[in-house]
């Protein structure tokens, strides 16, 4: 089985630094830190954000499922730029362009979701059930695909 491609949080930081439009920055951060699909980001409205309870309400996502997810601290300030001022295609093109410029390759927005899931499992040490709920996976086996270890994590562990 082919492992999903990912970027590190450090690479995301470089991408965000090179991103000019604020609504693009928050969209990319939501993709990574909240493991959101591009369609979920584009559909997000102010009334879907409960800052008091620190929750985002995602309505009718893949499989027509609703879910509540916690607001990641890294995105909380940027949520004032919701709703998005662009559609799915424009957001994908913006991500392609900035990743080509910063990382030397055009990447798909969905890679942010893969990267975020991997980040929470490997770097943050969340358990699989927690990440399954965040990602909205109906089967735990889908989440377990992301439990692969990035080789740099192994090197870091070896040299601890």
PASEMI-239639 format. One record per residue: x, y, z of N, C-alpha, C in turn; residue number from 0; residue in three letters. Coordinates in steps of 0.1 Angstrom, whole numbers, plus 5000, padded with zeros to 4 digits. Layout:
# PASEMI-239639
((X Y Z) (X Y Z) (X Y Z) NUM "ALA")
...
***
This chain:
# PASEMI-239639
((5008 4988 5000) (5000 5000 5000) (5009 5012 5000) 0 "UNK")
((5005 5022 4992) (5013 5035 4991) (5008 5044 5003) 1 "UNK")
((5018 5049 5010) (5016 5058 5021) (5012 5072 5015) 2 "UNK")
((5003 5079 5022) (4999 5092 5018) (5011 5102 5018) 3 "UNK")
((5012 5111 5009) (5022 5121 5009) (5019 5131 5020) 4 "UNK")
((5029 5137 5026) (5027 5146 5037) (5037 5157 5036) 5 "UNK")
((5034 5168 5043) (5045 5178 5046) (5045 5180 5061) 6 "UNK")
((5056 5186 5066) (5058 5188 5080) (5052 5201 5084) 7 "UNK")
((5050 5203 5097) (5045 5216 5102) (5055 5227 5098) 8 "UNK")
((5068 5224 5098) (5078 5234 5094) (5076 5238 5079) 9 "UNK")
((5073 5229 5071) (5071 5232 5057) (5058 5240 5055) 10 "UNK")
((5048 5236 5063) (5036 5244 5063) (5038 5259 5067) 11 "UNK")
((5046 5261 5077) (5050 5274 5081) (5056 5282 5070) 12 "UNK")
((5065 5276 5062) (5071 5283 5051) (5061 5286 5040) 13 "UNK")
((5052 5277 5038) (5041 5279 5028) (5032 5291 5033) 14 "UNK")
((5029 5291 5046) (5020 5302 5051) (5027 5316 5050) 15 "UNK")
((5041 5316 5053) (5048 5328 5052) (5048 5334 5038) 16 "UNK")
((5048 5325 5028) (5048 5329 5014) (5034 5332 5008) 17 "UNK")
((5024 5329 5016) (5010 5331 5011) (5006 5345 5014) 18 "UNK")
((5002 5352 5004) (4998 5367 5005) (4984 5369 5011) 19 "UNK")
((4974 5362 5005) (4960 5365 5009) (4957 5358 5022) 20 "UNK")
((4951 5366 5032) (4947 5361 5045) (4938 5349 5044) 21 "UNK")
((4928 5350 5035) (4918 5339 5035) (4925 5326 5029) 22 "UNK")
((4935 5327 5021) (4943 5316 5017) (4950 5310 5029) 23 "UNK")
((4957 5319 5037) (4964 5314 5048) (4956 5306 5058) 24 "UNK")
((4944 5312 5061) (4935 5304 5071) (4930 5292 5064) 25 "UNK")
((4927 5291 5052) (4923 5279 5045) (4933 5268 5046) 26 "UNK")
((4946 5272 5043) (4957 5262 5044) (4959 5257 5058) 27 "UNK")
((4958 5266 5068) (4959 5262 5082) (4948 5253 5086) 28 "UNK")
((4936 5256 5082) (4924 5247 5085) (4926 5233 5079) 29 "UNK")
((4931 5233 5067) (4934 5220 5061) (4943 5212 5069) 30 "UNK")
((4954 5218 5074) (4964 5211 5082) (4960 5209 5096) 31 "UNK")
((4958 5219 5104) (4955 5219 5118) (4941 5213 5122) 32 "UNK")
((4932 5215 5113) (4918 5210 5116) (4915 5198 5107) 33 "UNK")
((4925 5193 5099) (4923 5182 5090) (4910 5183 5082) 34 "UNK")
((4908 5194 5077) (4895 5197 5069) (4898 5195 5054) 35 "UNK")
((4887 5190 5048) (4887 5188 5033) (4885 5202 5027) 36 "UNK")
((4890 5204 5015) (4888 5217 5008) (4874 5221 5007) 37 "UNK")
((4865 5212 5005) (4851 5215 5004) (4845 5220 5017) 38 "UNK")
((4850 5214 5028) (4846 5218 5042) (4851 5232 5045) 39 "UNK")
((4863 5235 5040) (4868 5249 5043) (4860 5259 5035) 40 "UNK")
((4857 5256 5023) (4850 5266 5014) (4836 5268 5019) 41 "UNK")
((4829 5258 5024) (4816 5259 5029) (4814 5265 5043) 42 "UNK")
((4826 5267 5050) (4825 5272 5064) (4820 5286 5065) 43 "UNK")
((4811 5288 5074) (4805 5302 5076) (4807 5306 5091) 44 "UNK")
((4806 5319 5093) (4807 5324 5107) (4799 5317 5117) 45 "UNK")
((4786 5313 5113) (4777 5307 5123) (4781 5292 5126) 46 "UNK")
((4791 5287 5118) (4796 5273 5121) (4807 5273 5131) 47 "UNK")
((4811 5285 5136) (4822 5286 5145) (4817 5291 5159) 48 "UNK")
((4819 5283 5169) (4815 5286 5182) (4828 5289 5190) 49 "UNK")
((4832 5301 5191) (4845 5305 5197) (4844 5303 5212) 50 "UNK")
((4832 5304 5218) (4831 5302 5232) (4833 5288 5236) 51 "UNK")
((4828 5278 5229) (4830 5264 5231) (4842 5259 5224) 52 "UNK")
((4848 5267 5216) (4860 5263 5208) (4858 5252 5199) 53 "UNK")
((4846 5253 5192) (4842 5242 5182) (4839 5248 5169) 54 "UNK")
((4842 5240 5158) (4838 5242 5145) (4827 5231 5141) 55 "UNK")
((4816 5236 5136) (4806 5226 5132) (4807 5224 5117) 56 "UNK")
((4810 5212 5113) (4810 5209 5098) (4798 5202 5095) 57 "UNK")
((4791 5208 5085) (4777 5203 5081) (4778 5195 5068) 58 "UNK")
((4772 5184 5068) (4770 5176 5055) (4783 5174 5047) 59 "UNK")
((4793 5169 5054) (4805 5166 5047) (4804 5153 5039) 60 "UNK")
((4816 5147 5037) (4816 5135 5029) (4807 5124 5036) 61 "UNK")
((4799 5118 5028) (4790 5108 5033) (4778 5115 5040) 62 "UNK")
((4776 5127 5038) (4765 5135 5043) (4765 5135 5059) 63 "UNK")
((4777 5135 5064) (4778 5134 5079) (4781 5148 5084) 64 "UNK")
((4776 5151 5096) (4779 5163 5104) (4789 5159 5115) 65 "UNK")
((4797 5169 5119) (4806 5166 5130) (4811 5180 5137) 66 "UNK")
((4814 5179 5149) (4820 5190 5156) (4835 5187 5158) 67 "UNK")
((4843 5197 5156) (4857 5195 5158) (4863 5207 5166) 68 "UNK")
((4873 5205 5174) (4878 5216 5182) (4886 5226 5173) 69 "UNK")
((4885 5238 5176) (4893 5249 5169) (4907 5247 5173) 70 "UNK")
((4916 5245 5164) (4930 5245 5167) (4935 5258 5171) 71 "UNK")
((4944 5259 5181) (4949 5272 5185) (4955 5280 5174) 72 "UNK")
((4962 5273 5165) (4969 5279 5154) (4960 5286 5144) 73 "UNK")
((4947 5283 5144) (4938 5289 5135) (4928 5299 5141) 74 "UNK")
((4927 5299 5154) (4917 5307 5161) (4916 5322 5157) 75 "UNK")
((4928 5328 5156) (4928 5342 5153) (4924 5345 5138) 76 "UNK")
((4927 5336 5129) (4924 5337 5115) (4910 5335 5111) 77 "UNK")
((4902 5330 5120) (4888 5326 5117) (4879 5338 5113) 78 "UNK")
((4884 5350 5116) (4877 5362 5112) (4877 5364 5097) 79 "UNK")
((4885 5356 5090) (4885 5357 5075) (4876 5346 5069) 80 "UNK")
((4867 5341 5077) (4857 5332 5072) (4844 5340 5069) 81 "UNK")
((4836 5338 5059) (4838 5327 5049) (4848 5330 5039) 82 "UNK")
((4852 5319 5032) (4862 5320 5021) (4857 5330 5010) 83 "UNK")
((4866 5337 5004) (4863 5346 4993) (4866 5339 4980) 84 "UNK")
((4867 5326 4980) (4870 5319 4968) (4864 5305 4968) 85 "UNK")
((4864 5298 4957) (4859 5285 4956) (4869 5274 4957) 86 "UNK")
((4865 5262 4955) (4874 5251 4956) (4886 5252 4946) 87 "UNK")
((4882 5254 4933) (4892 5254 4923) (4903 5266 4925) 88 "UNK")
((4898 5277 4929) (4907 5289 4931) (4917 5286 4943) 89 "UNK")
((4911 5280 4953) (4919 5276 4965) (4930 5266 4961) 90 "UNK")
((4926 5256 4953) (4935 5246 4949) (4946 5252 4940) 91 "UNK")
((4943 5260 4931) (4953 5267 4923) (4963 5275 4932) 92 "UNK")
((4957 5282 4941) (4966 5290 4950) (4976 5282 4958) 93 "UNK")
((4971 5270 4963) (4980 5261 4970) (4990 5255 4961) 94 "UNK")
((4986 5251 4949) (4996 5246 4939) (5007 5256 4936) 95 "UNK")
((5003 5268 4934) (5013 5279 4931) (5023 5281 4943) 96 "UNK")
((5018 5283 4955) (5027 5286 4966) (5035 5274 4970) 97 "UNK")
((5030 5262 4968) (5039 5250 4972) (5050 5248 4961) 98 "UNK")
((5046 5251 4949) (5057 5250 4938) (5068 5261 4941) 99 "UNK")
((5064 5273 4945) (5073 5283 4947) (5082 5280 4960) 100 "UNK")
((5076 5275 4970) (5083 5274 4983) (5089 5260 4984) 101 "UNK")
((5082 5249 4980) (5087 5236 4982) (5092 5229 4969) 102 "UNK")
((5091 5236 4958) (5096 5231 4946) (5087 5221 4939) 103 "UNK")
((5075 5219 4943) (5066 5210 4937) (5051 5214 4940) 104 "UNK")
((5043 5212 4929) (5029 5215 4931) (5022 5204 4939) 105 "UNK")
((5016 5208 4950) (5009 5198 4959) (4994 5201 4959) 106 "UNK")
((4987 5190 4961) (4972 5191 4962) (4968 5195 4976) 107 "UNK")
((4957 5203 4977) (4952 5208 4990) (4950 5196 4999) 108 "UNK")
((4945 5185 4994) (4941 5174 5003) (4953 5168 5011) 109 "UNK")
((4965 5171 5005) (4977 5167 5012) (4978 5174 5026) 110 "UNK")
((4972 5186 5028) (4972 5192 5041) (4964 5184 5051) 111 "UNK")
((4953 5178 5047) (4945 5169 5056) (4954 5157 5060) 112 "UNK")
((4960 5150 5050) (4969 5139 5053) (4980 5143 5063) 113 "UNK")
((4986 5155 5060) (4997 5159 5068) (4992 5162 5083) 114 "UNK")
((4980 5168 5084) (4975 5171 5097) (4972 5159 5105) 115 "UNK")
((4966 5149 5099) (4963 5136 5105) (4976 5130 5110) 116 "UNK")
((4986 5129 5101) (4999 5124 5105) (5005 5131 5116) 117 "UNK")
((5004 5145 5116) (5010 5153 5126) (5004 5150 5140) 118 "UNK")
((4991 5149 5141) (4985 5146 5154) (4988 5132 5159) 119 "UNK")
((4990 5122 5150) (4993 5108 5154) (5007 5107 5158) 120 "UNK")
((5016 5113 5150) (5031 5110 5152) (5038 5121 5160) 121 "UNK")
((5035 5133 5158) (5042 5144 5165) (5035 5148 5178) 122 "UNK")
((5022 5148 5178) (5014 5153 5189) (5011 5141 5199) 123 "UNK")
((5011 5129 5193) (5009 5117 5202) (4994 5115 5205) 124 "UNK")
((4985 5120 5197) (4971 5117 5199) (4968 5102 5196) 125 "UNK")
((4958 5097 5202) (4955 5083 5199) (4946 5082 5187) 126 "UNK")
((4946 5070 5181) (4939 5068 5168) (4924 5072 5169) 127 "UNK")
((4917 5069 5180) (4903 5072 5182) (4901 5087 5181) 128 "UNK")
((4909 5095 5188) (4908 5110 5188) (4910 5115 5174) 129 "UNK")
((4920 5110 5167) (4922 5115 5153) (4911 5111 5144) 130 "UNK")
((4906 5099 5146) (4894 5094 5138) (4883 5103 5139) 131 "UNK")
((4880 5108 5151) (4869 5117 5154) (4871 5130 5147) 132 "UNK")
((4883 5136 5149) (4887 5148 5143) (4885 5148 5128) 133 "UNK")
((4890 5137 5122) (4890 5136 5107) (4876 5132 5102) 134 "UNK")
((4868 5127 5110) (4855 5123 5105) (4855 5110 5098) 135 "UNK")
((4864 5101 5101) (4865 5088 5095) (4855 5079 5101) 136 "UNK")
((4847 5072 5093) (4837 5062 5099) (4844 5049 5104) 137 "UNK")
((4855 5046 5098) (4862 5034 5102) (4876 5037 5107) 138 "UNK")
((4880 5031 5118) (4893 5033 5124) (4904 5028 5115) 139 "UNK")
((4902 5019 5106) (4912 5014 5097) (4916 5025 5087) 140 "UNK")
((4907 5034 5084) (4911 5045 5075) (4921 5054 5082) 141 "UNK")
((4919 5057 5095) (4928 5065 5103) (4941 5058 5105) 142 "UNK")
((4941 5045 5106) (4953 5038 5109) (4963 5038 5097) 143 "UNK")
((4958 5042 5086) (4967 5043 5074) (4978 5054 5077) 144 "UNK")
((4974 5063 5085) (4983 5075 5088) (4992 5073 5099) 145 "UNK")
((4992 5061 5105) (5001 5058 5117) (5015 5055 5112) 146 "UNK")
((5018 5056 5099) (5032 5054 5095) (5041 5064 5101) 147 "UNK")
((5053 5060 5103) (5063 5069 5109) (5071 5076 5098) 148 "UNK")
((5072 5089 5098) (5080 5097 5089) (5095 5093 5092) 149 "UNK")
((5103 5090 5083) (5117 5086 5085) (5125 5097 5094) 150 "UNK")
((5121 5110 5093) (5128 5120 5101) (5124 5118 5116) 151 "UNK")
((5112 5113 5118) (5108 5111 5132) (5116 5099 5138) 152 "UNK")
((5119 5089 5130) (5127 5078 5134) (5142 5083 5137) 153 "UNK")
((5147 5091 5129) (5161 5096 5131) (5161 5105 5144) 154 "UNK")
((5151 5113 5146) (5150 5121 5158) (5150 5112 5170) 155 "UNK")
((5142 5102 5170) (5140 5092 5181) (5153 5085 5184) 156 "UNK")
((5160 5081 5173) (5173 5074 5174) (5183 5083 5181) 157 "UNK")
((5183 5096 5178) (5193 5105 5183) (5189 5113 5196) 158 "UNK")
((5177 5109 5202) (5173 5115 5214) (5182 5111 5226) 159 "UNK")
***
